[in-house]
């Protein structure tokens, strides 16, 4: 899959408060709408570094994309205050996204926190071409931070919810419901995005049971592979090989990663 390094000046056409302290911006951007699920945009904010944000929606027909993020610092706070009509300076789409599912095998989307939006994006893009409907398992620390459950339901996708504090769905992480799902679905495909400990757990429990594709959340500098700030250890021919999340990821097969 070729890596595009488009530079886009993208106006905001809609803005939504999707959950407590989370905002989704919808951008008019034919350049970015060529993305595939799992790729990301590198958004210019005040300060030295851009912010990498995965696509939450891709509508190539209308030339629009969504960026959903949590407000955690000065850059995302500034971004959350942008209004309809404001224009964002973006590099993208960047990175390697998810491969589409084998239409003959069951597949499940497993997300934690802001790892949920790129998985919804995958469902939204692929459902028109894949007859077999996926399942979704999504989690968050608490109910007020759960993302896009209603969006999955609108697509007709069954959703299992987990929260660390038990304020919505099952108390605990996404791991238990994923283990249950794997117990009833053989030769499966797992697509996951979320915090590193969650992805490590997904990698371990799916080993030998499913093909797993993991989208890593990683701090980045340049976003185009030059600064080497986002490298992770992977399995190489001669041992450890450090690979760049921004260009060789953010999506890796689970067995490639060294935990």
TORZAZA-400498 format. One record per residue (C-alpha): residue in one letter; x, y, z. Coordinates in steps of 0.02 Angstrom, whole numbers, padded with zeros to 5 digits, always signed. Example, Ala and Ser with C-alpha at 12.3 -4.5 7.8 and 13.67 -1.06 7.14 Angstrom:
2
A+00615-00225+00390S+00684-00053+00357
This chain:
259
X+00000+00000+00000X+00080+00165-00053X+00103+00302+00075X+00029+00469+00025X+00103+00628+00097X-00026+00754+00041X-00031+00925+00118X-00209+00987+00141X-00293+01147+00197X-00456+01074+00260X-00607+01176+00317X-00713+01114+00462X-00892+01082+00405X-00963+01008+00566X-00914+00991+00748X-00983+00868+00878X-00956+00844+01064X-00958+00654+01057X-00922+00617+01241X-00857+00707+01393X-00694+00791+01343X-00700+00716+01167X-00733+00811+01005X-00758+00755+00825X-00721+00875+00683X-00788+00839+00509X-00677+00910+00372X-00708+00945+00189X-00552+00871+00112X-00550+00769-00049X-00363+00742-00022X-00389+00660+00148X-00543+00564+00091X-00430+00450-00012X-00373+00372+00153X-00403+00193+00208X-00458+00146+00385X-00314+00146+00507X-00218+00286+00423X-00202+00454+00511X-00193+00641+00488X-00051+00746+00560X-00134+00907+00617X-00042+01071+00644X-00076+01150+00814X+00017+01289+00906X+00188+01231+00964X+00326+01127+00886X+00239+00964+00844X+00086+00912+00746X-00044+00796+00823X-00076+00624+00744X-00262+00582+00740X-00341+00429+00660X-00487+00449+00542X-00654+00417+00624X-00751+00426+00460X-00707+00426+00276X-00832+00480+00144X-00739+00481-00021X-00898+00517-00119X-00927+00683-00029X-00742+00717+00003X-00760+00721+00193X-00670+00642+00339X-00691+00642+00528X-00560+00667+00663X-00612+00617+00840X-00494+00653+00985X-00485+00673+01173X-00435+00840+01246X-00278+00800+01345X-00160+00948+01324X-00137+01121+01251X-00134+01061+01069X-00294+00960+01077X-00376+01096+01183X-00339+01221+01046X-00403+01099+00915X-00564+01070+01014X-00599+01257+01008X-00597+01268+00818X-00766+01311+00740X-00857+01272+00580X-00773+01371+00442X-00600+01366+00521X-00465+01287+00413X-00342+01157+00476X-00167+01127+00407X-00144+00939+00387X-00021+00813+00320X-00106+00655+00264X-00165+00526+00242X-00012+00449+00323X+00043+00274+00372X-00017+00101+00326X-00197+00061+00369X-00294-00098+00402X-00307-00228+00265X-00489-00266+00224X-00562-00425+00300X-00577-00590+00212X-00764-00590+00170X-00777-00776+00212X-00711-00763+00390X-00789-00688+00547X-00715-00524+00605X-00723-00420+00762X-00677-00239+00800X-00597-00213+00971X-00567-00037+01033X-00520+00052+01192X-00538+00239+01220X-00487+00342+01069X-00441+00178+00984X-00626+00156+00943X-00644+00287+00803X-00530+00204+00673X-00623+00040+00700X-00791+00122+00670X-00712+00198+00514X-00664+00023+00456X-00841-00040+00480X-00915+00110+00391X-00801+00091+00240X-00801-00100+00225X-00981-00147+00260X-01036-00105+00084X-00913-00233+00014X-00909-00369+00149X-01067-00471+00168X-01020-00544+00337X-01065-00422+00476X-00933-00393+00611X-00954-00383+00798X-00886-00238+00900X-00813-00240+01075X-00775-00068+01144X-00716-00006+01311X-00671+00148+01410X-00623+00196+01586X-00799+00258+01622X-00967+00279+01536X-00943+00464+01499X-00791+00421+01391X-00870+00283+01287X-00859+00325+01103X-00967+00287+00952X-01076+00148+01024X-01229+00228+00943X-01136+00244+00777X-01100+00057+00775X-01281+00022+00817X-01337+00132+00672X-01238+00018+00557X-01328-00132+00632X-01170-00197+00716X-01194-00283+00885X-01089-00196+01018X-01023-00265+01183X-00977-00128+01306X-00850-00132+01447X-00797+00003+01570X-00663-00006+01702X-00781+00059+01835X-00936-00037+01779X-01034+00122+01743X-01088+00052+01573X-01089-00125+01507X-00980-00254+01590X-00859-00203+01727X-00679-00231+01672X-00585-00224+01508X-00624-00285+01334X-00520-00442+01360X-00654-00552+01438X-00786-00520+01304X-00654-00545+01170X-00606-00713+01244X-00790-00762+01242X-00808-00707+01061X-00655-00806+01009X-00728-00958+01095X-00874-00959+00974X-00788-00899+00814X-00652-01001+00733X-00531-00946+00597X-00569-00766+00642X-00499-00593+00607X-00471-00468+00747X-00447-00281+00718X-00393-00186+00873X-00339-00012+00924X-00312+00059+01098X-00183+00080+01235X-00025-00026+01225X-00069-00139+01374X-00236-00180+01292X-00153-00220+01126X-00024-00330+01211X-00164-00427+01295X-00257-00443+01129X-00098-00508+01048X-00075-00641+01182X-00254-00707+01187X-00275-00713+00998X-00110-00804+00965X-00149-00964+00873X-00336-00925+00872X-00356-00779+00752X-00266-00663+00633X-00246-00499+00727X-00210-00327+00658X-00160-00197+00789X-00160-00009+00762X-00034+00068+00882X-00058+00231+00975X+00113+00313+00981X+00185+00486+01009X+00262+00553+00849X+00375+00693+00796X+00376+00717+00608X+00246+00586+00557X+00341+00546+00395X+00479+00431+00457X+00623+00554+00472X+00642+00582+00660X+00632+00401+00722X+00537+00457+00878X+00400+00325+00860X+00498+00164+00831X+00440+00000+00908X+00531-00168+00919X+00471-00298+00795X+00525-00471+00738X+00660-00458+00606X+00755-00590+00507X+00905-00573+00623X+00816-00531+00785X+00745-00364+00840X+00704-00240+00703X+00647-00066+00752X+00508-00003+00640X+00427+00167+00626X+00245+00175+00679X+00213+00328+00570X+00266+00249+00405X+00281+00061+00429X+00129+00062+00543X+00023+00113+00632X-00055-00056+00589X+00049-00213+00619X+00005-00396+00625X+00011-00453+00806X+00149-00581+00777X+00264-00445+00709X+00273-00352+00874X+00394-00389+01016X+00320-00351+01185
